[in-house]
Amino acid sequence: MGNQDLRKEAHDLDVTVWVGKSGIGAVEEELSDQLRERDLVKVKFLRSARAGSTVEELTEELAERVDADVVETRGNTGVVHR
């Protein structure tokens, strides 16, 4: 499945992982568990999680930690795929 197909599929997904002031380490395991059950997961980064970083940087780092790929980032939301 190509990146464009994954973006279309992600469009209607609800956010199931929220990253807050505890940072991406706090949601690593949850995201990994969700990726085992489904291909795509939408992650929302709250303002307190962004502290000087961009959503793109945080999404890349989180995806790398759970051995996944970034499909897209838009606004405060990222979509990852495994």
Backbone hydrogen bonds, N-H to C=O, Kabsch-Sander energy under -0.5 kcal/mol:
donor,donor_aa,acceptor,acceptor_aa,energy
6,L,2,G,-2.2
7,R,3,N,-2.3
8,K,4,Q,-2.0
9,E,5,D,-2.3
10,A,6,L,-2.4
11,H,7,R,-1.4
12,D,8,K,-0.6
12,D,9,E,-0.6
13,L,10,A,-1.5
16,T,42,K,-1.8
17,V,42,K,-1.4
19,V,44,K,-3.0
20,G,18,W,-0.6
23,G,20,G,-1.9
26,A,23,G,-0.8
27,V,24,I,-1.1
28,E,24,I,-0.8
31,L,27,V,-2.8
32,S,28,E,-2.3
33,D,29,E,-2.4
34,Q,30,E,-2.4
35,L,31,L,-2.4
36,R,32,S,-1.2
37,E,33,D,-1.0
38,R,34,Q,-1.9
41,V,80,V,-2.1
42,K,14,D,-0.5
43,V,78,G,-3.4
44,K,17,V,-2.8
45,F,76,N,-3.2
46,L,19,V,-2.7
46,L,44,K,-0.7
49,A,46,L,-1.6
50,R,46,L,-0.9
50,R,47,R,-0.8
51,A,47,R,-0.8
53,S,50,R,-4.7
58,L,54,T,-2.3
59,T,55,V,-2.6
60,E,56,E,-2.3
61,E,57,E,-2.4
62,L,58,L,-2.5
63,A,59,T,-2.7
64,E,60,E,-2.3
65,R,61,E,-2.0
66,V,62,L,-1.4
67,D,64,E,-1.1
68,A,63,A,-2.8
69,D,81,H,-3.2
71,V,69,D,-0.5
71,V,79,V,-3.1
72,E,79,V,-1.0
74,R,77,T,-3.0
77,T,74,R,-2.0
78,G,43,V,-2.9
79,V,72,E,-2.7
80,V,41,V,-2.5
81,H,69,D,-2.7
82,R,39,D,-1.5
